[in-house]
Amino acid sequence: MIKLYENGVYLLNGTEIVEDTGNVQVPLTKEEAAQNTMAYGILKAHNTSENMERLQIRFDKLTSHDITFVGIIQTARASGLEKFPMPYVLTNCHNSLCAVGGTINEDDHMFGLTCAKKYGGMYVPPHQAVIHQFAREMLAGGGKMILGSDSHTRYGALGTMAMGEGGPELVKQLLSQTYDINMPGVVAIYLTGSPRPGVGPQDVALAIIGKVFANGYVKNKVMEFVGPGVANLSADFRIGVDVMTTETTCLSSIWQTDEKIQEFYEIHGRSEDYKELKPGETAYYDGCVEIDLSEIKPMIAMPFHPSNAYTIDELKANLDDILADVEKKAQVSLDGKVPYTLRDKVIDGKLYVEQGIIAGCAGGGFENICAAADILKGKSIGADAFTLSVYPASTPIYMELAKNGVLADLLATGAVVKTAFCGPCFGAGDTPANNAFSIRHTTRNFPNREGSKIQNGQISSVALMDARSIAATAANKGFLTSAEDYTGGYTGQKYFFDKTIYENRVFDSKGVADPSVEIQFGPNIKDWPKMAALPENLIVKVVSEIHDPVTTTDELIPSGETSSYRSNPLGLAEFTLSRKDPAYVGRAKEVQKAQEAIQEGKCPVDALPEMKPVMDVIKKSYPDVSKENLGVGSTIFAVKPGDGSAREQAASCQKVLGGWANIANEYATKRYRSNLINWGMLPFLIKEGELPFANGDYLFFPEIRKAVAEKDDAIKGYVVGESELKEFEVALGELTDDEREIILKGCLINYNRK
């Protein structure tokens, strides 16, 4: 079904794979052929440096939603922003329904609208479109690059290389700086065959994720979709696969384009934005994932990760064993804090689910919803616990569903059709009941991603499925059912795009800034606190120790209703690690007292008396260490932190609580590591094995500023024991000169402050 090549491959004429075994005969050298990928061509066109190994990228457009744009613009304002130098679209699809904190959600929206006017951007009001659907409809273009402050910024199916990063990377673009990366590897995703009836894009995506996530096959690489199978997929189908590539931990994606993508642009009134893309006659890829689409079956990703993937048939055949395995994994993910079972949902040998959701940038597409309606037509979802909610990804899609009758068909079944909103995907809408099980065509199923709260004894969970199998389950009154069990036909409704609603409601400055506009600030919108430069010497206390195989950004800073506080750095920071390590905030704030004392010219030991024996031990070997050359803060250890969302707050919340570093065996994504760097935090790496320190220990890094500035490969640290310093070693990994300067200055704001 899916084959991973052990070596790089040459792709000849887009149809023939030749594995690089070391002695192959091809027309070009490996180096020449590597320049014939679509990814290489797009990156070269956007690289402002003369070095294709050290890229300095300028993007064509930017996009953010209402969880992130306040912090981004506030950072840029503090750094001297005068106008948006490129199209920047502010959407409002995340906080729209969070009934928390009184006026603060709409205050954020008004901040966004007035900033779009003042600095020359676009503003998409709440409920009009989720961020990525609006980008597909109105922003994407062949051969272009888009940077978004959301991890699922993926428009490769439309010929646009898009990347999701933390807010500071967008700030750099707003300040006419560059996105600096090494030339990424490119992996061919070679498609053959055609999907069988009942198989949708989520099925293909989950099958891929299940094969490549754990082994890191495409980590930080570009996934390039090629092969004869691409032509057998509609534009919507490709988009549905493409958006899920984020869950592989790849850097970005790009697809070969054809007349179906050309038609997509024509439907949306933007035919001039189409560009034919295909690899050169001989193209070299660093790896290859070969997929026969005809062999993909309806899939399910069990809690608590998209890579925990099975065919639905496999799940049914091994129901008790797989559920037992999920329960075992759950105790790791949930730290055994709450009882968790799924086996109580087995009724007469069938798995019963309480909720179905088709939503957002992954599930809310036109074809997904129409196919679900075909399966459900004339049926009922029943009058028991099972519920079904459908969220079209944009108002134009919603309007077309109303015009072609699909909306009425869905409503007649008992399903509820709601507005464009990302809530079910990140825990701010349709939270199931305690112990309930939800199946969703959304992007993620991490712990608490559906909105439950472990700290309150609440836990529900999510499995990812395609809209088609969700509809088949709904037609079966909540008993898990594969879409392959549906034997009827699909009507294949044609989509007609009507942009009237956008013309009526979306504010578009056309790139013209109006400096006279006063920004509207709500009481919750706060400036970033002042941050100190990296000191000569550094003491950090370990205040959290996490040994899960992977730690998500959702665990570092929860999503859901906490999103309402994202325009208030200190307010949001109170939720840091709240669902993983509730004691973290108190511990970090206690240590922060020492740094605050230093910044006030006072003795840190007076502010934090527990540091006295720590300083006594340090001064035995380093007598010159004093408040004049010392910084004090906190750090956390996690095995592999940063999987999931691009949200910068996973790092910035630690920073505003006095965090100076993370220590990890590996960082799950580039974007999380970048967020740490941009907030002036040291992204320490430590070799796998027994840790030299434990939670609660103080660590001392002498001459840390010098080590960063002089690019030391190994950095010497000490665990401060009762009577002596115990040496250990960490590294920072590769850093650009600008990244080192940002860390030295203390954060990106300081780096840019004039």
C-alpha positions in Angstrom: 0.0 0.0 0.0 2.7 2.5 1.0 6.5 1.9 0.4 9.3 4.0 1.9 12.5 4.0 0.0 15.7 3.5 2.0 17.7 5.7 -0.3 17.2 8.8 -2.4 15.5 8.4 -5.8 15.6 9.9 -9.3 12.3 10.6 -10.9 12.5 10.4 -14.7 9.8 12.1 -16.7 7.6 12.3 -13.7 6.7 8.6 -14.0 9.7 6.4 -13.4 11.4 5.9 -10.1 15.1 4.9 -10.0 16.4 4.3 -6.5 19.9 5.8 -5.9 21.8 2.6 -5.1 25.1 4.2 -5.9 25.7 3.0 -9.5 22.6 4.1 -11.4 22.8 5.5 -14.9 20.8 8.8 -15.2 21.3 11.9 -17.4 22.3 14.3 -14.6 24.4 14.3 -11.5 22.6 14.2 -8.1 23.3 17.8 -7.5 22.0 18.9 -10.9 18.9 16.7 -10.6 18.1 18.1 -7.1 17.6 21.5 -8.7 14.8 20.1 -10.9 12.3 19.6 -8.1 9.4 22.0 -7.9 10.4 22.9 -4.3 13.9 23.9 -5.4 12.5 26.2 -8.1 10.1 28.0 -5.7 12.7 28.4 -3.0 15.2 29.8 -5.4 12.7 32.3 -6.7 12.1 33.6 -3.1 15.7 33.3 -1.8 17.3 36.8 -1.3 20.8 35.4 -0.6 23.1 34.1 -3.3 23.6 30.9 -1.3 21.1 28.1 -2.0 22.4 26.1 0.9 21.6 29.0 3.4 18.3 30.4 2.3 17.0 33.8 3.3 13.3 33.7 2.2 10.9 36.6 1.6 7.3 35.4 1.4 4.7 36.8 -1.0 1.8 37.0 1.6 1.2 36.5 5.3 -1.9 35.2 7.2 -2.9 35.0 10.9 -5.9 34.2 12.9 -7.2 35.8 16.1 -5.3 33.6 18.5 -2.0 34.9 17.1 -2.4 38.3 15.3 -2.6 40.5 18.4 0.7 39.2 19.7 2.4 39.4 16.3 1.3 43.0 15.7 2.2 44.0 19.2 5.7 42.5 18.8 6.0 44.3 15.4 4.8 47.6 16.8 7.3 47.4 19.7 10.0 46.8 17.0 9.1 49.9 14.9 6.4 48.7 12.5 5.0 51.5 10.3 3.0 49.5 7.6 2.6 46.0 6.3 5.1 45.6 3.5 3.2 42.8 1.9 -0.4 41.5 1.9 -1.3 40.4 5.4 -4.7 38.8 6.1 -6.2 38.7 9.6 -8.9 36.1 10.0 -11.1 35.5 13.0 -11.9 31.9 13.1 -10.5 30.8 16.5 -11.8 33.0 19.3 -15.2 33.6 17.6 -17.2 31.5 20.0 -15.1 31.3 23.1 -17.5 32.6 25.8 -14.7 33.5 28.2 -13.6 36.8 29.6 -16.4 39.1 28.7 -15.6 41.4 25.8 -12.0 40.3 25.2 -12.7 38.2 22.1 -14.4 41.0 20.2 -11.9 43.4 21.6 -9.2 41.4 19.8 -11.2 41.5 16.6 -11.6 45.3 16.7 -7.9 45.5 17.4 -7.4 43.5 14.2 -9.7 45.6 12.1 -8.2 48.9 13.2 -4.7 47.5 12.6 -5.7 46.3 9.1 -6.8 49.9 8.4 -3.7 51.6 10.0 -1.1 49.3 8.5 -2.7 48.3 5.2 -4.0 44.8 5.6 -7.1 42.6 5.1 -9.6 41.7 7.9 -11.9 38.8 7.6 -14.7 39.1 10.2 -15.8 36.1 12.5 -17.7 33.2 10.9 -16.8 34.2 7.3 -14.0 31.6 6.7 -11.5 29.6 8.5 -8.0 30.9 7.9 -6.8 28.2 5.4 -10.0 28.1 3.3 -9.9 31.9 2.8 -6.2 31.5 1.8 -7.1 28.8 -0.7 -10.0 30.8 -2.1 -8.4 34.3 -2.2 -4.6 34.2 -1.6 -2.9 31.1 -3.1 -1.1 31.4 -6.4 1.1 29.1 -8.5 4.7 29.3 -7.6 4.0 31.7 -4.6 5.0 31.4 -1.0 2.8 32.1 2.0 3.8 32.2 5.7 1.1 31.7 8.3 1.1 31.8 12.1 -0.8 28.5 12.1 0.9 25.1 11.7 -1.6 23.9 9.0 -0.6 26.7 6.6 -0.5 24.3 3.6 -1.6 25.2 0.1 0.7 23.0 -1.8 -2.1 21.4 -3.8 -2.7 24.8 -5.4 1.0 25.2 -6.3 1.8 27.4 -3.4 4.5 26.5 -1.0 3.2 27.5 2.4 4.7 27.2 5.9 3.3 27.5 9.4 5.5 29.2 11.9 5.3 31.0 15.2 4.5 34.7 15.3 8.0 36.0 15.5 8.8 34.7 12.0 5.9 36.7 10.7 7.2 39.7 12.6 10.5 39.4 10.7 8.7 39.5 7.4 6.7 42.5 8.6 10.0 44.2 9.4 11.4 43.3 5.9 13.7 40.7 7.4 14.0 37.1 6.1 13.1 33.6 7.0 16.5 31.8 7.4 16.8 28.1 6.9 19.2 25.6 5.4 18.1 24.2 2.1 15.6 21.5 3.2 15.5 18.0 1.9 12.8 17.1 -0.6 10.9 13.8 -0.4 8.8 12.6 -3.4 5.3 11.4 -2.5 4.7 9.3 -5.6 1.0 8.6 -6.2 -0.4 5.9 -8.5 -3.9 4.5 -8.9 -7.3 6.0 -7.9 -9.1 6.0 -4.6 -11.8 3.4 -4.2 -15.4 4.6 -3.5 -15.8 5.7 0.1 -12.2 6.6 0.6 -11.6 10.3 1.2 -8.6 12.6 1.6 -8.4 12.1 5.4 -8.0 8.3 4.8 -5.0 8.9 2.5 -3.5 11.4 4.8 -3.8 9.2 7.9 -2.3 6.3 6.0 0.8 8.5 5.2 1.1 9.9 8.7 1.0 6.5 10.2 3.9 5.5 8.0 6.2 8.5 8.4 5.6 10.2 11.7 7.4 8.0 14.2 10.5 7.4 12.0 10.8 11.1 11.1 11.0 10.2 7.4 9.9 13.6 6.2 10.7 15.7 9.3 11.6 19.3 8.4 11.6 18.3 4.7 9.4 19.3 1.8 6.8 16.8 0.7 6.5 16.9 -3.1 3.5 15.2 -4.5 4.1 13.7 -8.0 3.2 10.7 -10.1 0.3 9.6 -12.3 -2.1 9.3 -9.4 -2.2 13.0 -8.8 -4.4 13.5 -11.9 -7.0 11.1 -10.5 -7.7 13.4 -7.5 -9.9 16.4 -7.5 -8.7 19.7 -6.3 -10.7 19.4 -3.0 -9.3 15.9 -2.5 -5.7 17.1 -2.9 -6.3 20.0 -0.6 -7.7 17.6 2.1 -4.6 15.4 1.9 -2.3 18.4 1.8 -3.5 20.2 4.9 -2.7 17.1 7.0 0.9 17.0 5.9 1.7 19.2 8.9 1.1 16.1 11.1 4.1 14.4 9.5 6.3 17.1 10.9 7.4 18.1 7.4 8.4 21.7 6.7 6.1 22.3 3.7 4.5 20.7 0.7 4.1 21.2 -3.0 2.1 19.3 -5.7 2.3 19.1 -9.4 -0.5 21.1 -10.9 -2.8 20.4 -13.9 -6.1 21.3 -15.5 -8.0 20.5 -12.3 -6.1 23.1 -10.4 -6.4 25.5 -13.3 -10.2 24.9 -13.0 -10.1 25.7 -9.3 -8.6 29.1 -10.0 -11.1 29.7 -12.7 -14.0 28.8 -10.4 -12.6 31.4 -7.9 -12.2 34.1 -10.5 -8.4 34.1 -10.4 -7.3 32.2 -13.5 -4.3 34.4 -13.7 -3.0 32.9 -10.5 -2.7 29.4 -11.9 0.8 28.1 -12.9 1.7 24.7 -14.2 4.2 23.0 -11.9 5.9 19.7 -12.5 9.4 18.4 -11.8 12.1 18.4 -14.4 12.7 15.4 -16.7 15.3 14.2 -14.2 14.7 15.2 -10.6 16.4 13.9 -7.5 14.7 13.4 -4.2 16.1 12.7 -0.7 13.5 10.0 -0.2 10.3 8.6 -1.7 7.0 7.5 -0.3 5.2 5.4 -3.0 1.5 5.1 -2.5 -1.0 3.1 -4.5 -4.2 5.1 -3.9 -6.4 2.1 -4.9 -5.1 0.2 -1.9 -6.0 2.8 0.7 -9.0 1.8 2.8 -11.1 4.0 5.2 -8.9 4.8 8.2 -9.2 5.8 11.8 -6.5 7.5 13.9 -7.2 6.5 17.5 -6.5 8.8 20.5 -4.1 10.6 21.1 -2.2 11.3 17.9 -2.9 11.3 14.1 -0.2 8.7 13.6 -2.0 6.2 15.8 -3.7 5.0 12.6 -5.5 1.8 11.6 -7.9 0.8 8.9 -11.4 0.7 10.2 -11.6 -2.9 9.2 -8.4 -3.6 11.2 -9.9 -1.9 14.2 -13.1 -3.9 14.0 -11.3 -7.2 13.6 -9.0 -6.5 16.6 -11.3 -4.3 18.6 -10.5 -5.4 22.1 -6.7 -5.6 21.6 -6.5 -2.1 19.9 -8.7 -0.5 22.5 -6.6 -2.0 25.3 -3.5 -0.6 23.6 -5.1 2.8 23.3 -5.9 2.7 27.0 -2.4 1.8 27.8 -1.0 4.7 25.7 -3.5 7.0 27.3 -2.1 6.4 30.8 1.2 7.8 29.4 -0.4 10.8 27.7 -2.7 11.5 30.7 0.0 10.7 33.4 -2.5 8.4 35.0 -4.4 11.4 36.4 -7.9 10.2 35.3 -9.4 6.8 34.7 -9.7 6.2 31.0 -11.4 3.4 29.0 -12.9 2.9 25.6 -13.9 -0.7 26.0 -17.1 0.3 27.8 -18.2 1.6 24.4 -18.3 -1.8 22.9 -21.9 -2.9 22.5 -22.7 -6.4 21.1 -19.2 -6.4 19.5 -19.6 -2.9 17.9 -17.9 0.3 18.9 -20.3 3.1 19.8 -19.3 6.8 19.5 -21.2 9.7 21.0 -20.2 12.5 18.6 -19.3 13.1 15.0 -17.7 16.4 13.7 -16.9 17.5 10.2 -15.1 20.8 10.4 -12.4 23.3 9.7 -9.6 23.4 7.2 -9.5 19.6 6.8 -13.1 18.5 6.9 -15.1 21.5 6.0 -14.5 21.4 2.3 -17.3 21.3 -0.3 -16.7 17.8 -1.6 -16.4 16.3 1.9 -19.7 17.8 3.0 -21.5 16.8 -0.2 -20.2 13.2 0.1 -21.4 13.0 3.7 -24.8 14.3 2.7 -25.0 11.6 0.0 -24.4 8.9 2.5 -26.9 10.4 5.0 -29.7 11.4 2.6 -33.0 10.1 3.7 -31.6 8.7 7.0 -31.6 9.9 10.6 -28.7 10.2 13.0 -31.1 9.0 15.8 -32.4 10.4 19.0 -29.8 8.9 21.3 -26.5 10.2 22.6 -24.9 10.5 19.2 -24.7 14.0 17.7 -23.4 15.2 14.3 -22.1 18.8 13.7 -20.9 20.1 10.3 -18.9 23.3 9.9 -18.5 24.5 6.3 -15.0 26.0 6.0 -16.2 29.3 4.5 -19.4 31.3 3.9 -19.2 30.8 0.1 -19.2 27.0 0.7 -22.1 27.4 3.1 -24.0 29.5 0.5 -23.5 26.9 -2.2 -24.7 24.1 0.1 -27.8 26.1 0.7 -28.3 26.7 -3.0 -27.8 23.1 -4.1 -30.0 21.5 -1.4 -27.2 19.7 0.5 -27.8 21.9 3.6 -31.5 20.9 3.7 -30.5 17.2 3.3 -28.1 17.4 6.3 -30.5 19.3 8.5 -33.2 16.7 7.8 -31.1 14.0 9.3 -30.8 15.7 12.7 -27.3 17.1 12.0 -26.5 20.6 13.0 -24.8 22.9 10.5 -22.8 25.7 12.0 -20.6 28.6 10.7 -17.0 28.6 9.8 -15.1 28.1 13.0 -12.0 26.2 14.1 -13.3 25.5 17.6 -13.8 21.7 17.3 -10.3 21.4 16.1 -8.6 23.0 19.0 -10.9 22.5 21.9 -13.2 25.6 21.9 -16.4 24.1 20.5 -18.5 20.9 20.7 -16.6 19.5 23.7 -18.0 16.0 24.3 -19.3 14.8 27.6 -17.0 13.3 30.1 -15.8 9.8 29.0 -17.4 10.4 25.6 -15.7 9.4 22.3 -15.8 11.7 19.3 -14.9 11.0 15.6 -13.8 14.0 13.7 -12.7 15.1 10.3 -10.4 17.7 11.7 -6.6 18.0 11.9 -5.6 16.8 15.4 -6.7 14.5 18.2 -4.1 15.3 20.9 -5.1 15.0 24.6 -7.5 17.7 25.6 -7.7 18.9 22.1 -11.4 18.4 22.2 -11.8 20.6 25.2 -11.8 18.3 28.2 -9.8 19.2 31.3 -7.7 16.6 33.1 -7.1 18.9 36.0 -10.8 18.9 36.7 -11.2 15.2 36.3 -12.7 15.6 32.8 -11.6 13.5 29.9 -13.1 12.8 26.5 -11.2 11.7 23.4 -11.1 12.0 19.7 -10.4 9.7 16.8 -9.8 11.2 13.4 -11.8 9.9 10.4 -12.8 11.0 7.0 -16.2 12.8 6.6 -17.5 9.8 4.5 -17.0 7.3 7.3 -18.3 9.7 9.9 -21.4 10.0 7.8 -21.7 6.3 7.5 -21.3 6.0 11.3 -24.0 8.7 11.7 -26.3 6.8 9.4 -25.7 3.8 11.6 -26.8 5.8 14.7 -23.3 6.1 16.1 -22.0 2.6 15.7 -18.6 2.9 14.0 -19.0 2.2 10.3 -16.7 2.3 7.3 -17.8 4.4 4.3 -17.1 1.3 2.2 -20.3 -0.2 3.7 -22.3 2.5 1.9 -23.3 1.0 -1.5 -25.1 4.0 -2.9 -23.7 6.5 -5.3 -22.2 10.0 -5.0 -23.8 12.8 -6.9 -20.6 14.8 -7.4 -22.2 18.2 -7.2 -20.3 21.0 -9.1 -19.1 23.9 -7.0 -19.9 27.5 -7.9 -17.9 30.1 -5.9 -19.7 33.4 -5.1 -17.4 36.0 -3.6 -20.2 38.5 -3.0 -20.2 37.8 0.7 -16.5 38.6 0.9 -17.0 41.8 -1.2 -19.7 42.8 1.3 -18.0 41.9 4.6 -14.2 41.6 4.2 -12.1 44.8 4.8 -9.4 45.1 2.2 -7.1 48.1 2.3 -5.6 47.1 -1.1 -2.2 47.6 0.6 -2.9 51.2 1.5 -2.0 52.1 5.0 -3.8 54.9 6.9 -1.6 56.2 9.7 -4.4 58.4 11.1 -6.4 55.4 12.3 -6.3 54.9 16.0 -5.8 51.3 17.1 -8.7 50.0 19.3 -7.3 48.4 22.4 -9.5 46.4 24.8 -8.7 46.2 28.5 -7.2 42.7 28.1 -4.7 43.7 25.3 -1.4 44.2 27.0 2.1 45.0 25.8 4.9 42.4 26.1 6.8 42.9 29.4 10.4 44.1 29.2 12.9 41.2 28.8 16.6 41.2 29.9 19.5 40.4 27.6 21.3 37.1 28.1 23.6 37.6 31.1 27.3 36.6 31.3 26.5 33.8 33.7 23.2 31.9 34.1 21.5 30.0 36.9 18.4 28.1 36.0 16.2 25.9 38.2 14.5 22.9 36.7 10.8 23.4 37.4 9.3 20.7 35.2 10.5 17.4 34.0 8.5 15.6 31.2 9.5 12.1 30.0 6.7 11.5 27.5 8.1 10.4 24.1 6.6 13.6 22.6 5.3 16.7 24.2 2.9 18.8 22.2 2.4 22.5 22.2 -1.1 21.9 23.5 0.5 20.4 26.6 2.9 23.3 26.9 0.1 25.9 26.6 -3.4 24.5 26.4 -5.7 25.4 23.5 -9.5 25.8 23.9 -11.0 28.6 26.0 -7.6 29.7 27.2 -7.2 31.2 23.7 -9.3 34.1 24.8 -6.4 35.3 26.9 -3.8 35.3 24.1 -3.7 39.0 23.8 -2.5 39.2 27.4 1.0 37.7 27.8 0.9 37.6 31.6 -2.7 36.4 31.8 -2.2 33.6 29.3 1.1 32.6 31.0 -1.0 31.5 34.1 -2.2 28.5 32.0 1.3 27.3 31.0 1.6 23.5 31.4 -1.6 23.7 33.4 -2.9 20.4 32.1 0.5 18.6 32.2 2.2 20.0 35.3 -0.1 22.3 37.3 2.7 23.2 39.7 4.9 24.6 37.0 3.5 28.2 37.1 4.0 28.6 40.8 7.5 27.2 40.7 8.5 29.4 37.7 7.1 32.5 39.3 9.0 31.8 42.6 12.3 31.6 40.7 11.5 34.7 38.7 11.7 36.7 41.9 15.4 36.4 41.8 15.7 37.8 38.3 13.3 40.7 39.1 15.6 41.5 42.0 18.7 41.6 39.8 16.9 43.9 37.3 16.1 46.2 40.2 19.8 46.2 41.3 19.0 44.1 44.4 20.4 40.9 45.8 18.7 37.8 44.3 19.3 35.8 47.4 17.2 38.2 49.5 14.3 37.7 47.1 14.8 34.0 46.9 16.4 32.7 50.1 16.7 29.1 48.8 19.4 30.4 46.5 21.8 31.1 49.3 23.3 27.6 49.5 23.3 27.5 45.7 25.4 30.7 45.5 27.7 29.5 48.2 28.6 26.4 46.2 29.0 28.3 43.0 31.2 31.0 44.6 33.7 28.3 45.7 34.7 27.8 42.1 33.5 31.1 40.6 34.1 33.8 43.2 33.5 36.6 40.7 29.9 35.7 40.0 27.6 38.5 41.3 24.3 40.2 40.6 26.1 42.4 38.1 27.0 39.5 35.8 24.3 37.0 36.7 20.8 36.0 35.4 18.4 33.6 37.2 15.5 31.9 35.7 13.8 28.6 35.1 14.0 25.7 32.6 12.1 22.6 31.7 13.2 19.3 30.4 11.2 17.4 27.8 12.3 14.4 25.7 10.9 15.8 22.4 8.9 19.0 22.9 7.1 21.1 20.3 4.9 18.7 18.2 1.7 20.3 16.9 0.6 23.9 16.7 2.9 26.7 15.6 1.6 28.9 18.4 4.5 30.9 19.7 2.9 31.1 23.2 4.2 27.7 23.9 7.6 29.4 24.2 6.6 33.0 25.1 4.6 32.0 28.2 7.6 30.3 29.6 9.7 33.4 28.8 7.3 35.9 30.6 7.4 33.6 33.6 11.2 33.8 33.7 12.2 30.9 31.5 15.7 31.1 30.1 16.0 27.7 28.4 14.5 24.4 27.3 16.5 21.2 27.6 15.6 18.4 25.3 16.9 15.3 23.6 15.4 16.5 20.4 12.9 19.3 19.2 9.9 17.8 17.5 9.6 20.7 15.0 11.6 23.5 13.6 8.8 26.0 14.4 8.9 25.3 18.2 12.7 25.6 18.3 12.4 28.9 16.3 9.9 30.1 18.8 12.3 29.5 21.7 15.1 31.3 19.9 12.9 34.3 18.9 11.8 34.7 22.6 15.5 34.6 23.7 15.4 31.2 25.2 18.3 28.8 24.9 17.3 25.6 22.9 19.6 23.3 24.8 20.1 19.7 23.5 21.3 16.9 25.8 22.2 13.4 24.8 19.7 10.7 25.4 20.2 8.6 28.6 20.0 9.2 32.3 19.7 12.9 33.1 22.4 14.5 35.3 19.8 16.6 37.0 16.3 16.2 38.4 13.3 18.4 38.8 14.0 21.0 41.5 17.8 21.1 40.8 19.7 24.3 40.1 21.9 24.4 37.1 24.8 26.8 36.5 26.1 27.9 33.1 29.2 30.0 33.5 30.2 32.3 30.7 27.1 31.4 28.8 27.0 34.6 26.9 30.5 34.1 25.7 29.7 30.5 24.7 26.8 31.7 22.5 28.7 34.5 20.9 31.7 32.4 20.1 29.6 29.5 18.7 30.9 26.9 21.1 29.9 23.4 20.0 29.7 22.1 23.5 28.5 24.1 26.5 29.6 23.2 29.9 27.0 23.3 32.7 26.9 22.2 36.3 24.4 20.7 38.6 24.7 22.6 41.9 24.9 19.9 44.5 25.0 20.4 48.3 28.7 20.9 48.4 30.0 20.7 44.8 29.4 21.4 41.2 28.7 18.3 39.0 29.7 18.9 35.4 27.5 18.0 32.4 27.4 19.0 28.8 24.7 20.5 26.5 24.7 21.9 22.9 22.7 24.5 21.1 22.7 22.9 17.7 23.0 25.0 14.5 22.2 28.7 14.9 22.4 31.5 12.3 24.3 34.6 13.3 21.0 36.5 13.6 19.5 33.8 15.8 22.6 34.0 18.1 22.2 37.8 18.2 18.5 37.5 19.1 19.4 35.1 22.0 22.1 37.5 23.2 19.7 40.5 23.1 17.1 38.6 25.0 14.4 38.3 22.4 13.4 39.4 18.9 11.8 42.6 20.2 15.1 43.6 21.8 16.9 42.7 18.7 14.8 45.0 16.6 14.2 47.8 19.1 15.8 51.0 17.8 
